[in-house]
Amino acid sequence: MNGNNMYGNVDQGGIRVTKLVYPDKSVAFEIAGRSAAVSSRRELEEFLARVFEETMDTFRFKDDEVL
């Protein structure tokens, strides 16, 4: 992903989140190896839902039960 400004970068439990802001105000996210450029809240929600669905086997409750 190429953008002009790196806005944020978080690494939690093996899932890396990168957010880049482009000059046209669209935002690119890379989460757990999946990336998307979004320009609306709806697009972001759809992307996050897709990432969660594709990676849900990596999410665990504190008692280690897989979701």
Buried (B, 14 or more C-beta within 10 A) or exposed (E): EEBEEEEEEEEEEEBEBBBBBBEEEBBBBBBBEEBBBBEEEEBBEEBBEEBBEEBEEEEEEEEEEEE
